[in-house]
Amino acid sequence: VDRDEVERLIDAVSALEDTIDQHSPVDAARSVEEPGVAADVSDGDDDPLAAIEARIDDLDLSEEVRRDVFDDEWLDARGEGVEPEEPRPDVLAFLRDHGKRYDPESGKAVDREPWETTVIDAVREEAYYFAGQKQTKVMNEGWATYWESVMMGGEGFAGPDEFLTYADHMSRVLGSPGLNPYKLGFELWTHVELRAARREVVDKLLRVEGVTPENFHSRIDLDEVADLLEPHPAIAGAGPATLDALADLAADGDPRVDAEAVDRALSVRSGEDAGPGGDGADPDAGPEIERYPWKLLTREGLAERHYVLSRPEHRGALRNVSRESLEAQARYLFDVDRYETVAEAIADVDRAAGWDRMFEVRESHNDVTFIDAFLTAEFVREGNYFTYEYSRAAEEHRVASVDADDVRKKLLLRFTNFGKPTVVVLDGNFRNRGELLLGHRYNGVELDAERAKATLKRVFELWGRPVNLATVRVEYGDGEVRRAKRRGEEPEGTEVGVRYQYDGGEVTEHDLDGDIEARIAADEVDYDTKPDDWLA
């Protein structure tokens, strides 16, 4: 097999690698009999071509008409026609199962070689392999960034000679422009942790005698609560200097301290376990404890050491709890586990609640559900998030909204379907000519026309016959734009259905049938976040 031919095919398939059904198993699209294959002509016959010829016979046409119109090439195209009963999202599987290869010598489509189908399958399976990672990019990158900050900064994995290098690296990662999955994910995970930790504290405080949602902020001294939530000094400063204090906690059975690790550290310090060639007692308890103090603590101890509500930037988070939130949480409190004082309530707080919630969320969410569930009004406000739109009247991008629902919609648009336009198979026998008709699910966001046309040429390489793409674009008249500028308004524009066609020559544009335009409409969500007076 010629190397150039293989690379050409890989390039064509790779251009469509995201046109899979990411929510279905990789083999779900493979079927021996495609539902709706030539359904309009087969009439239940096992052989579609025989059924077509029978219908032509019923027309009682002359031999001349049959020869000129219904020739062998026309019959072959009809037999190859495929009509999915419903729009099919796995475009790549459809092309694998029903596509051919255009042969320039014969000027028509011919069957693929077996190796070509093997290549298509390999690239498609690879796309499915990476689909899960693409669906959780914000979660994964944010998760890695969060725990790296805990280890490198909080636990001092970056030594004095490395910390500035690490800080510079982290600032570049989190400060990179555009939609940054590292920053968004890191901030969302921190928000998940913060909400869970705060809910745990509020749960305990609402159980204090005399405290209600109505008097919460006046009855509770939140500065006192912040002080009570500070980690134990020996936990916060775990290491050689606090070894004796940790030993006292371990002797009392404190679950935050790893008693065995503390015993080993004491042995090292006293010289009992100095090792071969040791010089006896080590007042610094050895480099192991100094370098890795976290080994002296259990998970409970580490959770307290890195408790989110004790961090300076979050000490005031309890003040952001609204009365409505307090009332909603109080509805589900049973009249048990009451506390006499705030100190008693705080002593019972689970400092690992935030981490526990993070691990629960990680098991059951992808980026879309993650953003949908946890991008709250508080998150948008504290993070200074906003949406922006392009103004044709002002000829520049402008801030459109700071509303949490609008910000969420825009972000979901960027991550649904890998952030790519959703394209489905509408018809494999379009106009009864064996042509392929793809439909762009138009949601108010236009396709990049030039990229769409270039991709259509790749589709032709995998279909072997003419290919079509139905979409919608917004057209603006010159007079409409000028009038809008004078009035300080945004031009409305007119949505026009268009069908791009490629048959191996040039991409041509055609008017789109109204029925097809209705089939590709995806208007469940309005992604336009421009307010009526946004240019005022």
Secondary structure as the mmCIF struct_conf table of DSSP 4:
data_model
#
loop_
_struct_conf.conf_type_id
_struct_conf.id
_struct_conf.beg_label_comp_id
_struct_conf.beg_label_asym_id
_struct_conf.beg_label_seq_id
_struct_conf.end_label_comp_id
_struct_conf.end_label_asym_id
_struct_conf.end_label_seq_id
HELX_RH_AL_P HELX_RH_AL_P1 ARG A 3 SER A 14
TURN_TY1_P TURN_TY1_P1 ALA A 15 ASP A 18
BEND BEND1 ILE A 20 ILE A 20
TURN_TY1_P TURN_TY1_P2 GLN A 22 HIS A 23
BEND BEND2 SER A 24 SER A 24
TURN_TY1_P TURN_TY1_P3 VAL A 26 ALA A 29
BEND BEND3 VAL A 32 GLU A 33
TURN_TY1_P TURN_TY1_P4 PRO A 35 ALA A 38
HELX_RH_AL_P HELX_RH_AL_P2 ALA A 39 SER A 42
TURN_TY1_P TURN_TY1_P5 ASP A 43 GLY A 44
BEND BEND4 ASP A 46 ASP A 46
HELX_RH_AL_P HELX_RH_AL_P3 PRO A 48 LEU A 59
TURN_TY1_P TURN_TY1_P6 ASP A 60 ASP A 60
HELX_RH_AL_P HELX_RH_AL_P4 GLU A 63 ASP A 68
TURN_TY1_P TURN_TY1_P7 VAL A 69 VAL A 69
BEND BEND5 PHE A 70 PHE A 70
HELX_RH_AL_P HELX_RH_AL_P5 ASP A 72 GLU A 80
BEND BEND6 GLU A 85 GLU A 86
STRN STRN1 ARG A 88 ARG A 88
BEND BEND7 PRO A 89 PRO A 89
HELX_RH_AL_P HELX_RH_AL_P6 VAL A 91 HIS A 98
STRN STRN2 ARG A 101 ASP A 103
TURN_TY1_P TURN_TY1_P8 PRO A 104 GLY A 107
STRN STRN3 LYS A 108 VAL A 110
HELX_LH_PP_P HELX_LH_PP_P1 ASP A 111 GLU A 113
HELX_RH_AL_P HELX_RH_AL_P7 PRO A 114 GLN A 135
TURN_TY1_P TURN_TY1_P9 THR A 136 THR A 136
HELX_RH_AL_P HELX_RH_AL_P8 LYS A 137 GLU A 148
HELX_RH_PI_P HELX_RH_PI_P1 SER A 149 GLY A 154
BEND BEND8 GLU A 155 GLU A 155
BEND BEND9 ALA A 158 ALA A 158
TURN_TY1_P TURN_TY1_P10 PRO A 160 GLU A 162
HELX_RH_AL_P HELX_RH_AL_P9 PHE A 163 GLY A 175
BEND BEND10 PRO A 177 LEU A 179
HELX_RH_AL_P HELX_RH_AL_P10 PRO A 181 LEU A 205
TURN_TY1_P TURN_TY1_P11 LEU A 206 ARG A 207
STRN STRN4 VAL A 208 VAL A 208
TURN_TY1_P TURN_TY1_P12 GLU A 209 GLY A 210
TURN_TY1_P TURN_TY1_P13 PRO A 213 ASN A 215
HELX_RH_AL_P HELX_RH_AL_P11 PHE A 216 ARG A 219
BEND BEND11 ILE A 220 ILE A 220
HELX_RH_AL_P HELX_RH_AL_P12 LEU A 222 LEU A 228
TURN_TY1_P TURN_TY1_P14 LEU A 229 LEU A 229
BEND BEND12 GLU A 230 GLU A 230
HELX_LH_PP_P HELX_LH_PP_P2 PRO A 231 HIS A 232
HELX_RH_AL_P HELX_RH_AL_P13 PRO A 233 ALA A 236
TURN_TY1_P TURN_TY1_P15 GLY A 237 GLY A 237
BEND BEND13 GLY A 239 GLY A 239
HELX_RH_3T_P HELX_RH_3T_P1 PRO A 240 THR A 242
HELX_RH_AL_P HELX_RH_AL_P14 LEU A 243 ALA A 251
TURN_TY1_P TURN_TY1_P16 ASP A 252 GLY A 253
TURN_TY1_P TURN_TY1_P17 PRO A 255 ARG A 256
STRN STRN5 VAL A 257 VAL A 257
HELX_RH_AL_P HELX_RH_AL_P15 ALA A 259 SER A 270
TURN_TY1_P TURN_TY1_P18 GLY A 271 ASP A 273
TURN_TY1_P TURN_TY1_P19 PRO A 276 GLY A 277
BEND BEND14 GLY A 280 GLY A 280
TURN_TY1_P TURN_TY1_P20 PRO A 283 ASP A 284
HELX_RH_AL_P HELX_RH_AL_P16 GLY A 286 ARG A 291
HELX_RH_3T_P HELX_RH_3T_P2 PRO A 293 LEU A 296
STRN STRN6 LEU A 297 LEU A 297
HELX_RH_AL_P HELX_RH_AL_P17 ARG A 299 ARG A 305
TURN_TY1_P TURN_TY1_P21 HIS A 306 HIS A 306
HELX_RH_3T_P HELX_RH_3T_P3 VAL A 308 SER A 310
BEND BEND15 ARG A 311 ARG A 311
HELX_RH_3T_P HELX_RH_3T_P4 PRO A 312 HIS A 314
TURN_TY1_P TURN_TY1_P22 ARG A 315 GLY A 316
HELX_RH_3T_P HELX_RH_3T_P5 ALA A 317 ASN A 320
HELX_RH_AL_P HELX_RH_AL_P18 ARG A 323 ALA A 330
TURN_TY1_P TURN_TY1_P23 ARG A 331 TYR A 332
BEND BEND16 ASP A 335 ASP A 335
BEND BEND17 ASP A 337 ASP A 337
STRN STRN7 TYR A 339 TYR A 339
BEND BEND18 GLU A 340 THR A 341
HELX_RH_AL_P HELX_RH_AL_P19 VAL A 342 ALA A 347
TURN_TY1_P TURN_TY1_P24 ASP A 348 ASP A 348
TURN_TY1_P TURN_TY1_P25 ARG A 351 ALA A 352
HELX_RH_AL_P HELX_RH_AL_P20 ALA A 353 SER A 364
HELX_RH_AL_P HELX_RH_AL_P21 ASP A 367 PHE A 374
HELX_RH_AL_P HELX_RH_AL_P22 ALA A 377 GLY A 383
TURN_TY1_P TURN_TY1_P26 ASN A 384 ASN A 384
STRN STRN8 THR A 387 SER A 391
TURN_TY1_P TURN_TY1_P27 ARG A 392 GLU A 395
STRN STRN9 GLU A 396 SER A 401
HELX_RH_AL_P HELX_RH_AL_P23 ALA A 404 PHE A 415
HELX_RH_3T_P HELX_RH_3T_P6 THR A 416 GLY A 419
BEND BEND19 LYS A 420 LYS A 420
STRN STRN10 VAL A 423 PHE A 430
TURN_TY1_P TURN_TY1_P28 ARG A 431 GLY A 434
STRN STRN11 GLU A 435 HIS A 440
STRN STRN12 TYR A 442 TYR A 442
BEND BEND20 ASN A 443 GLY A 444
HELX_RH_AL_P HELX_RH_AL_P24 ALA A 449 TRP A 463
BEND BEND21 ARG A 465 ARG A 465
STRN STRN13 VAL A 467 GLU A 475
HELX_RH_AL_P HELX_RH_AL_P25 ASP A 478 ARG A 487
TURN_TY1_P TURN_TY1_P29 GLY A 488 GLY A 488
STRN STRN14 THR A 494 TYR A 502
BEND BEND22 ASP A 503 GLY A 505
STRN STRN15 THR A 508 ASP A 511
HELX_LH_PP_P HELX_LH_PP_P3 LEU A 512 ASP A 513
HELX_RH_AL_P HELX_RH_AL_P26 GLY A 514 ILE A 520
STRN STRN16 ALA A 521 ALA A 521
BEND BEND23 GLU A 524 VAL A 525
TURN_TY1_P TURN_TY1_P30 ASP A 532 LEU A 535
#
